[in-house]
Amino acid sequence: MYAEERQQAIASLVMQKGRASVTELAEAYDVTTETVRRDLAALDRAGLLRRVHGGAVPARALHLVEAGVNERDATRADHKDAIAAAAVDYVPASGASVLIDAGTTTARIAAQLPTDRDLVVVTNSVPIAARLAGVPSVRLQLLGGRVRGLTQAAVGEQALSVLDDLRVDVAFMGTNGISLRHGLSTPDSEEAAVKRAMVRAANYVVAAADSSKVGREELVSFAPLDCVDTLITDTEIDPAYRDRLVERGVEVVLA
């Protein structure tokens, strides 16, 4: 069976069943799981289905309902821990400033911030602020505004007005999707506006996202790829897609 034929068959199977795992697809078509992941990435880019953790669902199953913090925190936790550990290498020297976006991966970065250097840390995340408020080496600035219950992130004009006046050394950004044509994206327009202002405020932008986000496109783009200096992700990223990101000028670090 040629790759195109197999991909068409996979798309039909997912549409019929409503969901299929990488493992069952590999067994059904007698190919490796890596081959299935490449097939799913190609079908996702074509809009024929949507990659999810461990498999795929029909494209028609997509909607704008976001998962809550607790649900997302438990998803791909090992990958997120590894990404956070790698991100520590991008924390600047003592006396510098860091911006940490709301998110479950970025929260892990906050938890691993080195305590051997003094840092100014700006965040719009209530959980991240609560974690860092008692750290002696951190001068914390929590952005104000309305807090979205779903993501526990401050959004709105208060946060935007403060970010307009800031310049930080490094921003660690979370994202719901990262793609070649849509850049970094998220489902909510208010959260996207704050993320966009964060990217503008940073001298260096590090996107921290597990490989399930790579190739995905959500409703609102908040940063084109040329605004992203480094993507830290896991080793399950499609190698071909990684190469295309590198060609676009993004340093891709595998954790």
Stockholm file with secondary structure:
# STOCKHOLM 1.0

chainA/1-255         MYAEERQQAIASLVMQKGRASVTELAEAYDVTTETVRRDLAALDRAGLLRRVHGGAVPARALHLVEAGVNERDATRADHKDAIAAAAVDYVPASGASVLIDAGTTTARIAAQLPTDRDLVVVTNSVPIAARLAGVPSVRLQLLGGRVRGLTQAAVGEQALSVLDDLRVDVAFMGTNGISLRHGLSTPDSEEAAVKRAMVRAANYVVAAADSSKVGREELVSFAPLDCVDTLITDTEIDPAYRDRLVERGVEVVLA
#=GR chainA/1-255 SS CCHHHHHHHHHHHHHHHSCEEHHHHHHHHTCCHHHHHHHHHHHHHTTSEEEETTEEEEGGGCCSCCCCHHHHHTTTHHHHHHHHHHHGGGCCCTTEEEEECSSHHHHHHHHTCCSSSCEEEEESBHHHHHHHTTCTTEEEEECCSEEETTTTEEESHHHHHHHHTCCEEEEEECCSEEETTTEEEESCHHHHHHHHHHHHHEEEEEEECCGGGBTCCCSEEEECGGGCSEEEECTTSCHHHHHHHHHTTCEEEEC
#=GC SS_cons         CCHHHHHHHHHHHHHHHSCEEHHHHHHHHTCCHHHHHHHHHHHHHTTSEEEETTEEEEGGGCCSCCCCHHHHHTTTHHHHHHHHHHHGGGCCCTTEEEEECSSHHHHHHHHTCCSSSCEEEEESBHHHHHHHTTCTTEEEEECCSEEETTTTEEESHHHHHHHHTCCEEEEEECCSEEETTTEEEESCHHHHHHHHHHHHHEEEEEEECCGGGBTCCCSEEEECGGGCSEEEECTTSCHHHHHHHHHTTCEEEEC
//
